[in-house]
């Protein structure tokens, strides 16, 4: 479970860094920070506080280089595979959905061909809408006609959509898609259990162990800081979901210690299920579960 969450966070971190314009070294660095950052912070916070492991030397990936190897390997694989995927998807939309015969001589897409493709293929227009999130809300995008969507995508006002513009839209579509949200959620569910289990193994107090699930999510937040993303959007329910999951694990373990039949696999599944359920509910709801201190900003509507 440790390695699964680590790999997933590294994949997403590298993808985000690549879309932000980072090179091979930068993408690998961000991927490693996303995958290793949360637990490294936990080591620094709790390492020398453990009643069982006094003065624990270094961070976990320095003691076991396999963690670092997984993070680097996942980041490198994503760096080379992600652009190929975006290229293939954009080619698919250009040649198969819009139609190769309807493209302009330079390979770009004209307004009429774009509108026809939107009217003919529901998946294509949904891809366009998802790619334009979160700058424009879905409710507003659904009210726009295919012609209006075309003008929003035509970044250089040339009257056509070039392959590069479509590729950027595909990148945005994947970044804002439920698939990426699901990968992030799976990673969070994994680290919420891994973090609290490690804290309990160090003999830390249950309250501290529950908090370790929150600090484990800091790797994803560090990723957003490195890439200049909006933390209010990108962090979403990170801390809340992982904190709830780790708290459930701690509570069920305390019940098990007091004689209640709470086997380990049940505690793990219930903890992960809590994190996943909160994230799913937020996704369906369409906005963060927890409101800002001063309430919702009406300027965003």
C-alpha positions in Angstrom: 0.0 0.0 0.0 2.9 2.3 0.7 4.3 1.9 -2.8 0.9 2.2 -4.5 0.2 5.6 -2.9 3.7 6.8 -3.5 3.6 5.8 -7.2 0.2 7.4 -7.8 1.2 10.7 -6.1 4.5 10.7 -8.2 2.5 10.1 -11.4 0.1 13.0 -10.7 2.9 15.3 -9.5 4.9 14.7 -12.7 1.9 15.3 -14.9 1.1 18.6 -13.2 4.7 19.7 -13.4 4.9 18.8 -17.1 1.8 20.8 -17.8 3.4 23.7 -15.9 6.3 23.7 -18.3 8.9 21.9 -16.2 11.8 19.9 -17.8 12.9 16.3 -17.1 14.7 17.2 -13.9 12.0 19.6 -12.7 9.2 17.0 -13.3 11.1 14.3 -11.5 11.8 16.6 -8.6 8.1 17.5 -8.3 7.1 13.9 -8.7 9.4 12.9 -5.9 8.2 15.8 -3.7 4.6 14.8 -4.3 5.2 11.2 -3.5 7.8 11.4 -0.7 7.0 14.9 0.8 4.2 14.1 3.1 5.8 11.1 4.8 9.2 13.0 4.9 7.5 15.8 6.8 6.0 13.2 9.2 9.5 11.8 9.8 10.8 15.2 10.6 7.8 16.0 12.9 7.5 12.7 14.7 10.8 10.9 14.2 12.6 11.9 17.4 9.3 12.0 19.4 8.7 8.3 19.2 8.7 6.6 22.6 9.8 3.4 20.8 12.3 4.7 18.3 14.3 7.5 19.9 16.4 9.6 17.6 15.3 7.8 14.5 17.9 8.8 11.9 17.0 10.4 8.6 13.8 10.3 6.5 12.3 7.0 5.4 13.5 7.1 1.8 17.1 7.6 3.0 16.8 4.5 5.1 15.1 2.4 2.4 16.2 3.6 -1.1 13.4 1.5 -2.8 10.9 4.3 -1.9 13.1 6.8 -3.8 13.5 4.4 -6.7 9.7 4.0 -7.0 9.2 7.7 -7.0 11.9 8.4 -9.5 10.8 5.5 -11.8 7.2 6.6 -11.7 8.1 10.2 -12.5 10.4 9.3 -15.4 7.8 6.9 -16.9 5.1 9.6 -16.6 7.4 12.3 -18.1 7.8 10.3 -21.3 4.4 8.6 -21.5 2.2 11.6 -20.7 3.1 13.7 -23.8 2.6 10.6 -26.0 -0.8 10.0 -24.5 -1.9 13.7 -25.1 -0.6 13.5 -28.6 -2.5 10.3 -29.4 -5.8 11.6 -27.9 -5.6 14.9 -29.8 -4.9 13.0 -33.0 -7.9 10.8 -32.3 -10.2 13.8 -32.0 -8.7 15.5 -35.1 -8.8 12.5 -37.4 -11.6 10.3 -36.1 -14.1 12.5 -34.4 -13.8 15.7 -36.4 -12.7 13.8 -39.5 -9.4 14.0 -41.4 -11.2 15.0 -44.6 -12.7 18.1 -42.8 -9.5 19.5 -41.6 -8.0 22.6 -43.1 -4.9 22.3 -45.3 -2.6 23.1 -42.4 -4.3 20.4 -40.3 -6.3 22.9 -38.2 -10.0 22.7 -37.4 -12.5 25.2 -38.9 -15.6 26.4 -37.1 -18.1 24.5 -39.2 -16.2 21.2 -38.7 -15.9 21.8 -35.0 -19.6 22.6 -34.6 -20.6 19.5 -36.6 -18.3 17.3 -34.4 -19.9 18.7 -31.2 -23.4 18.0 -32.5 -22.5 14.5 -33.7 -20.4 13.3 -30.8 -21.5 14.0 -27.2 -18.2 12.7 -25.8 -16.3 15.3 -27.8 -18.3 18.3 -26.5 -18.1 17.0 -22.9 -14.3 16.8 -23.4 -14.3 20.4 -24.5 -16.3 21.5 -21.5 -14.3 19.5 -18.9 -11.1 21.0 -20.4 -12.3 24.5 -19.8 -12.9 23.8 -16.1 -12.4 25.3 -13.5 -12.0 28.8 -15.2 -15.6 28.5 -16.2 -18.2 26.5 -14.2 -19.9 23.5 -15.9 -23.3 25.1 -15.5 -22.2 28.1 -17.6 -20.4 25.9 -20.1 -23.5 23.8 -20.7 -25.4 26.9 -21.7 -22.8 27.8 -24.4 -23.4 26.7 -27.9 -20.8 24.8 -29.9 -20.0 28.0 -31.8 -19.4 29.9 -28.6 -17.2 27.2 -27.3 -15.2 27.3 -30.5 -14.4 31.0 -30.0 -13.3 30.4 -26.4 -10.8 27.8 -27.6 -9.5 29.8 -30.5 -6.8 31.4 -28.4 -5.2 33.3 -31.2 -8.5 34.4 -32.9 -7.3 32.9 -36.2 -10.7 31.4 -37.0 -9.3 27.8 -36.7 -8.2 25.5 -33.8 -4.7 24.2 -34.4 -3.4 20.9 -33.2 -1.5 22.6 -30.4 -4.6 24.3 -29.1 -6.5 21.1 -29.1 -3.6 19.3 -27.4 -3.7 21.9 -24.6 -7.4 21.3 -24.2 -6.9 17.6 -24.0 -4.3 18.2 -21.2 -6.8 20.3 -19.4 -9.5 17.7 -19.9 -7.4 15.0 -18.3 -6.2 17.3 -15.5 -9.8 18.2 -14.6 -11.3 14.7 -15.3 -12.8 12.3 -12.9 -10.0 9.8 -13.8 -7.3 12.1 -12.3 -9.5 12.9 -9.3 -9.9 9.1 -8.8 -6.1 8.6 -8.9 -5.6 11.4 -6.4 -8.3 9.9 -4.2 -6.8 6.4 -4.4 -3.4 7.8 -3.4 -4.9 9.8 -0.5 -6.8 6.7 0.8 -3.5 4.7 0.7 -1.4 7.3 2.5 -4.1 8.0 5.1 -3.7 4.3 6.3 0.1 4.2 5.8 0.6 7.4 7.7 -1.5 6.5 10.7 -0.2 2.9 10.8 3.4 4.2 10.8 2.6 6.6 13.7 1.0 3.9 15.7 4.0 1.6 15.1 6.2 4.3 16.6 4.1 4.3 19.7 2.7 7.8 19.3 -0.4 9.0 21.1 -3.7 8.2 19.2 -4.4 11.9 18.7 -1.0 12.4 17.2 -1.4 9.3 15.1 -4.7 10.7 13.7 -3.0 14.0 12.8 -0.3 12.1 10.9 -2.8 11.3 8.3 -3.4 15.0 7.7 0.3 15.8 7.4 0.8 12.9 5.0 -1.3 14.9 2.5 1.2 17.7 2.5 3.1 16.2 -0.4 0.2 17.0 -2.8 0.1 20.5 -1.4 3.8 21.0 -1.9 3.3 19.8 -5.5 0.9 22.6 -6.0 3.2 25.2 -4.5 6.1 24.1 -6.8 3.8 24.4 -9.8 2.1 27.6 -8.9 -1.4 26.1 -8.7 -4.3 27.6 -6.7 -4.2 25.8 -3.4 -7.8 26.7 -2.7 -8.8 24.6 -5.7 -6.0 22.0 -5.9 -5.9 21.0 -2.3 -9.7 20.4 -2.3 -10.5 18.0 0.5 -7.0 16.6 0.9 -6.5 17.3 4.6 -10.1 16.8 5.6 -10.5 13.4 3.8 -7.1 12.0 4.9 -7.7 13.3 8.5 -11.1 11.6 8.6 -9.7 8.4 7.2 -6.9 8.2 9.7 -9.2 9.2 12.6 -11.5 6.3 11.7 -8.5 3.9 11.7 -7.4 5.1 15.1 -10.9 4.9 16.6 -11.5 1.4 15.3 -8.0 0.3 16.6 -8.9 1.7 20.1 -12.1 -0.3 20.0 -10.1 -3.4 19.1 -7.8 -2.8 22.0 -10.8 -2.7 24.3 -12.1 -6.1 23.2 -14.4 -5.2 20.3 -14.0 -7.5 17.2 -12.2 -5.0 14.8 -9.8 -7.0 12.7 -7.0 -5.2 10.8 -8.4 -5.6 7.3 -11.8 -4.2 8.4 -10.0 -1.2 10.0 -8.0 -0.6 6.8 -11.1 -0.9 4.5 -13.2 1.4 6.7 -10.5 4.0 6.9 -9.9 4.0 3.1 -13.7 3.9 2.5 -14.1 7.0 4.6 -11.5 8.9 2.6 -12.9 7.8 -0.7 -16.5 8.5 0.3 -15.7 12.1 1.3 -13.8 12.7 -1.9 -16.6 11.2 -4.0 -19.2 13.3 -2.2 -17.2 16.4 -2.9 -16.9 15.5 -6.6 -20.6 14.9 -6.9 -21.4 18.1 -5.0 -19.2 20.1 -7.4 -17.6 22.3 -4.7 -15.4 21.9 -1.6 -17.0 20.2 1.4 -15.8 22.8 3.8 -16.7 26.5 3.2 -14.1 29.3 3.6 -14.0 31.3 6.8 -16.0 34.2 5.3 -18.3 32.1 3.3 -18.6 31.6 -0.4 -17.3 34.3 -2.6 -20.2 35.6 -4.7 -17.7 37.0 -7.2 -17.0 33.5 -8.4 -20.6 32.9 -9.6 
